[in-house]
Amino acid sequence: MEYAIKTENLVKKYGKNFTALDNVSIEVGKGDVVGYVGPNGAGKTTTIKILSKLIRSTSGHAYIDGVDVNKAPREAFYKVGALIEVPGIYDYLTPHEMLTYFGKVYRMGNDQIDRRIKETLELVELSAWEHKKIGAFSTGMLRRLVLTKAIFHEPEIVLLDEPVLGLDPAGIVEVRELIKRFHSGGMTIFLSSHLLGEVAEVCNRVIFLNKGRVIASDSIKNIESNMKYSVINVRFLEPLSDERLEALKSVQLINGVELEDNIARIQFDGELETSSRILRQLVSLDYEIVSYSLESMDLEDYYISIMNENKGAD
Amino acid sequence: MASWGVMKGELYDIYLSTAFELRKHLRRRRLLIIAALAILVPLIFYATTPDTAGRFSIASLRFLSILMIISAAMFAGDAISGEFESKTGLLLFPTPQSRTSIFVGKYIAALITTFLVVTLYYIIMVLQTIHLYGASEIPPELAQSYLTASIYVTSVVSVVFFFSSILKRSIASTILGFVLLMLVLPVVSGVLSSQDIEPWFIVTYSGELIISVLGQRSLFVGPGGRVTLETYGPDFGPGIAVMAVYTVVSFVASVLIANRKGME
């Protein structure tokens, strides 16, 4: 299989005592949107900076579309667009001037540059600001503009490092929509983030990183199907009396109950068959049930569970 | 053939980088300030007009090396460190353009800007000379002085550029470059001269060629504050060679360091 992005045993050490990346090997297939998830300091940005040749790895290799970024950076960077951290901006330029410069760096023709300026600024809703000085832009506008720079030359691969950092909720939604649109255009996207909601919403695969090591990697679909739902939320018609609560707790198969008003969170072994049997028992005991649902476990829960496993392994 | 193609690409990238950096300099207020100094300072010398055009040129040129150093510090001081400090390098570096071509372009842009300032200064001075003494009185050595100044510009820009590559903050590289060229090296030259050692290897000493080609030896303050006519003066050939060495060594070292610098 051909990979859009691949790293082999990447190691990055700072001094003798701190290892930012410890034999990180990842693979991102062409056309995938892969979330690169981990807590702050896990090594996400370090990996992306090595892929962008902003820093050198202590050992190991990084490839963009099969090209070693250290051996043939020019060839590799024609295929990739990158948004890393919160870059500084050339506040004395206009978006038109900045994008024209980068267009020339990517050897785009004048017609192509003009076309892409129109297209990309329209995409990020900055058309009206094409000839205004960037220094006057808001944080959200700047973020959209640097995203424009990342995709300006129509790269096959986009590296995004915390793309919604510093944005307000409306800005976050806008950027997520843009990422989805990039993907629908066929781009491979490698998205580093510590925001699991963002990853769950836009990615089809996820790689978990902790303390410089890859601790898990799977498709979002697989993760969701493998999750165990060990809590049932039950809403009763009326709040339960103490007597009825005790009766509920004594039901076989129920491991524990938390009650708030007329809603109970029932803990069980997570098996779907058990859940069905509990429901049958509650009905037979004349509990008046309004709704009965498994509490959904999301990527966040999965992340916490693997982080805890990893803590145990340490 | 392939290597010629790569070289052509690199040259085009250097051109792009130079044009991009020049645009920055042209939009900066600091260029206006330095250009204003280049125009206004020579006018001060109207106040005490010497009896010959040669002496007028010498008096005017005394300020030129200061202006050159200010200009080099202003335009080369943040050329490399600025990209790291303001994080604009995060936009600029992950592109097909090599860092070498980016930094060479930045160096050329700082050089062109400082060179333009120097040229402006000479133009004003020549116009003044014509106004005060007539065109026929313009010292023929002034052309040699201008050429020497143009070479000296490359060395002072290189030295400041070097500081920009090793320091993290633009303000530090700007100030350090300025202080070294303006204060430290001239003081060391003076001390060595007072000990009967010719400071031929110090670039600011070589910079005195800009004036000495017009027939003037430099003045040094000796022990007890006594002003003495210095017995040494830079020789033209070695002086130019020293400037060239400072230019090449500082510039090459800057590019090598900047290429290895991580964008942490």
Boltz contact constraints between the chains, C-beta under 6 A:
constraints:
  - contact:
      token1: [A, 52]
      token2: [B, 94]
      max_distance: 6.0
  - contact:
      token1: [A, 54]
      token2: [B, 93]
      max_distance: 6.0
  - contact:
      token1: [A, 54]
      token2: [B, 263]
      max_distance: 6.0
  - contact:
      token1: [A, 55]
      token2: [B, 262]
      max_distance: 6.0
  - contact:
      token1: [A, 74]
      token2: [B, 96]
      max_distance: 6.0
  - contact:
      token1: [A, 77]
      token2: [B, 95]
      max_distance: 6.0
  - contact:
      token1: [A, 77]
      token2: [B, 96]
      max_distance: 6.0
  - contact:
      token1: [A, 78]
      token2: [B, 96]
      max_distance: 6.0
  - contact:
      token1: [A, 82]
      token2: [B, 94]
      max_distance: 6.0
  - contact:
      token1: [A, 84]
      token2: [B, 90]
      max_distance: 6.0
  - contact:
      token1: [A, 87]
      token2: [B, 87]
      max_distance: 6.0
  - contact:
      token1: [A, 87]
      token2: [B, 90]
      max_distance: 6.0
  - contact:
      token1: [A, 87]
      token2: [B, 91]
      max_distance: 6.0
  - contact:
      token1: [A, 88]
      token2: [B, 86]
      max_distance: 6.0
  - contact:
      token1: [A, 88]
      token2: [B, 87]
      max_distance: 6.0
  - contact:
      token1: [A, 88]
      token2: [B, 88]
      max_distance: 6.0
  - contact:
      token1: [A, 92]
      token2: [B, 27]
      max_distance: 6.0
  - contact:
      token1: [A, 101]
      token2: [B, 20]
      max_distance: 6.0
  - contact:
      token1: [A, 104]
      token2: [B, 16]
      max_distance: 6.0
  - contact:
      token1: [A, 105]
      token2: [B, 95]
      max_distance: 6.0
  - contact:
      token1: [A, 105]
      token2: [B, 97]
      max_distance: 6.0
